[in-house]
Amino acid sequence: MSDNNINTEHNSFQTRGCCCKPNSNGNNKGVYNKMYCKLSDHDWLEHISLPTGMKRFDCVEVRFKNSRKDFYRLQGDFEIHVGDIVAVEASPGHDIGIVSLIGESARIQMKRKEITENSEKIKKLYRRARPSDIEKWIASVDKEDKTMYRTKQITRDLDLEMKMNDVEYQGDGTKAVFYYTAEDRVDFRQLIKILAEEFKIRIEMRQIGVRQEAARLGGIGSCGRELCCATWMCSFNSVTTNSARTQQLSLNPQKLAGQCSKLKCCLNFEQDAYIDALKNFPDNTVVLKTKKGEAIHQKTDVFKKTMWYSYTDEPANIVGLSIRKVKQIVDMNRKGKRPEKLENFVNNEDPKNDFENVVWQDDLNRFDKKKRKRQ
C-alpha cells in the first residue's frame, strides 16, 4: 500500500468497498477491496479469455454506497478494470462509483436482474475519474456524517414521525439522497426546504423498510456472524410463524426476531428440508392408545425421526419413539388392538433416547414445582 501513496487516515469510504480513503494525486490501485463490500461479487469468468473475434461486453456494474449498484454502458473505446473509480451519468450532473463487474459476468448479472442489454434506460459511463472528480467525491463523502446528524436534529425540531437512517451524497456534490423509515405517511415538504437552504444541494427523500434499514446499517446476528441481509442477501422473502412451527421452534418473539424486529430471514433457509422430512411422519394429532393409557404428542425431533409422547395421566413420563414404531401403534389401534405400553416399543440400544427422556422429565418436574409454588 505504501508504494502507491494511499491515504490511510480515517476511512469514510468503507461503505463503498474501499479499504482506505482514495488519493486524488496518486495511484488508487488496491483501494477497492471486496472484503469491505456488502453484497460482494465473485467474477468466476475473470481468467477466461473471450473467443477469437468476440467483442467485450460494453456494459459494466458500478458500486456506490452500501449495497446500491447499477449498470452503465461504456462511452468510447477505452480499457476498464474491476476497482477503477469512474464517472457515470446521473440526474442531474454525474456520480462517482467503483467498477465491480465487467465482461460476461456483468452480462449474466444483468440477465439475472432482468435488465435488457439493448435498453435505452441504461445510463452512460463517461470516463475514469479525474483527480478533480475524486477531490469533489472525497469532499462530498466527508459531509455525509455531519449532514446526517444535523438532519436528525431538524426532524426532531419539526416533530416528524420518521427515522433518518442514512445519507448518500452524489459524487459531484450537487445532490444527496436521504434514506428514512416511517410507520405512516410523512409530510416532509418543510424539511426539504430547510435542508435545501442549509446544505445548498438538491434533496431526494427515499423511504425504505425496516429490513432494508438493517441491511444498510449492518450488524452482528445472534449466530455471531454478520447479518445475512448486509452481506449476501439481495431479496427479502416473507417470513411467517409457520416456518418456526414446522421446525419445532418455540414461538418466542425475542428469539425469533432479528435486529429489524421482524422474523429472522434464516427461518426460511431450512424450511424446505423440514417440509420434505415431515412428509414421512404420521399425524401428530393422533392419540396413541395402550392398555396403560392414552398418550399424546409432545414434540418431534425431525432429523432423528423421533416423536415424543406422554400419557395423559402421567405427563412427566416422556417416551421417545421412532416414526416406524409410531406408525405400527397407529395401525394396531385402527384394527382395534392396544399394545401393553409405549415403553415396549422404545429402542433400548439408543443411549440418546434415555438421555433426552431424563432431561425432559427433569424439566417437567421443575415446571410442576414452580406451578405448585404459585398456587
N, C-alpha and C positions, 0 to 999 in steps of 0.2 A: 504493500500500500504506500509506503514512504517514497518509492521510486516514482509514483505518479503524482506526488504532491497533493494528496487527497486530504481535505479538511476533516479532522477527527473530533471537533468540538461537539456540543450538544446536538443530537441528531433529531431534528424535527421532521425529517423525511423518511423515517422508519415506516410510517403508514403507507408510503408509496413504494416500498420494496427496496429502499436504499440502506446500505449498511452504515453510511455516513453522509454528511451533507455534501452535495456536489460542489465542484470548484469551477467557477466560470473562466478561470485563467489557465486551468491545467487539463490533463487527460483524465476523463471520468470513467475510463475502463476499469471494471471491477467494482464500481459503486453499487450497481444493481445486483442484489443477492436474493435468490429465491427463498432463502431461509426466513426472510423478513416479510414475505408476501402472503396475504390472505388469498385463498383460492389459487395457489400457485400452479403453474402448468409444467408438464414434463413433455418436452419435444422428443418423442421416440423416433422421429424421422430425421433427426438433426444430422446424423453422419451418413445418411443415404443420399447419394447423388442422383440428380434427375436423369431420365433417359436422354439420349442424344437428340437434339432438335426440339426438346420441350422447353417452353418458356417458363420462367419462375412466376409463381402466382403473385399478382400485383396488389393484393390486399394483406394487411398485417393487423395483428391485435395489439392495442396500446393500453397500458395500465395507467390508472390515475390513483387517487387516494382510496385506501382500504380496498374494497372488492369491486370498485367501479372500473369497468373495461368497455372498450368499444372497438369497432373495426374501421379502418381507414384505407383509402386507395392511394397508392403511390403516385405522385405527380413528378414526372421526369425520370430519366434513366440514371439512377444512382444506387449504389450498394447500401443495403441496410442490414443491421445485425441485431440480435436479441441483446437488450441492455442499452441500446442507443437512446439518448434523450432527443426527442423530436418535437417539432411544432406542427400542430394539427388544426384543422378548421374548427371553429366554434361559433356560437351565435350570442353576442357579436364578437368580433376580434378573433384571437387564436388562443389555443390552450397548449400546455406543455405536458407531455407524458413520456412513458418509457416503453419501448417495444418489448412485448412479452412473447409473441409467437409470430413466425414468418413462414412463408412457403406453404407446402402441402399441409402442414399441421394447422395453419390458420384456415385453410380451405375446409378441412374436416371440422374444425371448431365452428365455423360459420354454418356449415350444413347441419351440425348438431343443434345449433340455436335457431335453425330455420330462417336463415338470412340468405336471400338470393344474391348470387355472386355479381350479377349484372344490374343490381338495383341502383337506381339513381339516388336513393336515400343515403347511400354510403358516403360519408364525408371524406375530405381530402387530407392527405398527409403532405405538408408543404416541403419540409426540409429537415435536416438535422438542426438541432437548436444552436443558435449562435451564442457567443459569450454574453451579448446584451440580453438575449432571451432568458438565459439561465440566471442572470443577475435579477431580472424582474421576477422570475419564478421564485428565487430564494427569498426576495423581499416580500412577496405575496404570502408564501407559506409561513414565514415568521410572524405574520399578522394574525394567523388563524386562532391561536390560543387567546390572545388579548381580545380579539373580536368576540370569541365565544363567551368569555367571562363578562364582557360589557353587555352583550345581548341578553344574558341571563338576568343581569341587574335591571335592564329595561323591561323585560317581560314581567318581573316581579312588581316593578313600579306601576305597570299598566294592569296588574291583577289578571293576567291572561292565564287560562287553564291549559297550559301547554308546557311540555318539557323539551328544552333545546338539547339536542344530542351531539351535533357535530356541525362544523363549518368548513367548507371547502372553497378556497379561492381559485379562480381561473388563472391560468399561467401568466396572462398579460396583466393581471391585477385590476381588470375593469369590471369584474363580476364575481359574486360569491353566492354559493348555494347553502342555505340554512336547512339542516335536517331536524325535524322535530316529531314528537309523538303527542297525541292528544286523544282523549276519550270521546269528546264531542267536537262539533264544528267550531272553529275558532275564527273570529273576525280580527285579522291582524293587519288591516289596512293602515291603522295608525302606527303600528310597529314598523311597517315597511317605510313609511315616511320618515320616521325618526332614524332608522338605520341608514337610509339613503343620504340623509343630511349629515349624519355623523361620520360615516365612513367614505362618502363620496364615491360610491360604487353602485352598480346595478344589483338589485336584490332579487333572489329567487327562493321562495319558500317551498320545501318539499316534505310532505308528510310521509312517515314510514311507520310500520307496525312494530310491536314490541319484540318480535323475533328478529326483524331487521336491525333493530336497535342493539340487541345483544350481539348480532353478527358484526356490526360496525365497531362497537366498543371492545369486544373480545373479553376474555377472562378464562378462569380455570373451573372446570366442572367438578362435580362430586367424585368423579372417577380419578381425579388427579391430573387429567390431561386438558389441553386447550379445548375450548368449545368447538364442536364439530361445525357449527354454523359460521365460525370465524376462520376456519382452516380449509375445509374442503367441500362443505355442502353449498350447492348453488341454487337449490329449490327447496321449498318448505311444503311438505305434505301434511294434511290434517292428522292430528293425533287424538285418539279418543280413549276413554277409560276401558273400552273393550279390549284394547291391547294389553292393559295391565291384568284384566280378569283372565284373559287367555293364558298369560304367563304365570298365573297363580300368585300375583303380587298383591300385597295388602294395599288398599286404596287410601294411602296416607298422602295427602297433598304436599306435605313438607318434603317427602322423599321422591315423589313422582314429578314435582315441578322443577324446572330448570331456572337459570338466572333471569329469564324473561318472564317468570311467574306463570308460564304455560307448561303443559305437559311436555316432558323431555322428548326430543325427536328420536332418541335412541330406543324408545319403546317400540318403534316400528321396525328396527333393524332385524330382530329375530322373530318377528311376528309370523312370517310365512313358515319358518321352520317349526314353530309350535303348532300352527294350524295343521300342517302335514302330519306331525307326530300324533296329534289328538284324534285323527281320523280312525285310528285303530283302538281307541279307548271306548269302553262301554259307557252308557249314560250314567253320570254320577248322581242323578236324582233317584235312581232305583234303590229301594231299600233291600238289603240282604237279610233273608230270613233264615234263622238257625233255631235249633232246639233250645240253645242257651238264651236266645232273644233276638230281637231285630237290631240291625246295625245300619247306621247312616254314614254317608261320606263326609270326611273331614278335610282332606287335602290330597293333592296329586303331585307326584314327582314325575314330570313329563318324560324326561330323557332317561330316567332309571326305570320307567314303565312300572311304577309302583303307585297304588292307591291305598289311602289310609282310611280305616273305618273304626267307629267306636259304637259300643252297644248303647241303646237309648237309656238303659237303667244303670250303665257303668261308663259315664263319659270320660273317666280318667284312663280307661283301658283302651289304648290305641293300638290297632293291629294293622300292619302293612302287608298288602297282598299284591302279587304280580297281576297284571291285567288278564293273563291267561287263567289264573285261579278265580278272579272275579267273574269272568265270563262263564266259567264252569259252575260256580254257585248260582248265577242268574239262570242258567239253563236248568239246573236242578229245581229251582223254585218254580219255573214255568211248568215243569212236569209234576208239581205238587209235592216234591221231596224237599226235606230240610236236613242239611248236614248237622252233625253234633255241635260244632262250634267253629269259629273262624280260625282259631289257633291251630287247628289241624291242617290248615292249608298254607301255613307260613313256611317259607323255605329256611330251615334252620342252618343251612350251610352258609347263609349270607350274614356275616357279622354286622354289616351296616344296618340291617333291619332291626336287630336287637338294640343297637346303639341309639338309633333315632327313636325307637319306641320308648326308651328310658328318658330321652330328652323331652319328648312330648309329655310323658307322664309328670316329669318334674315341673314343666311349665304349667300344666293344668292344676297341679297341686298348689303351686304358688298363687295362681289365679283364684282358686277356691278359698285359700286363706285370706286374701285381700277382700274377697267378697263377704266373708263372714265378719271381718273386722268392721266393714262399712255398715253392716246390718246391726 
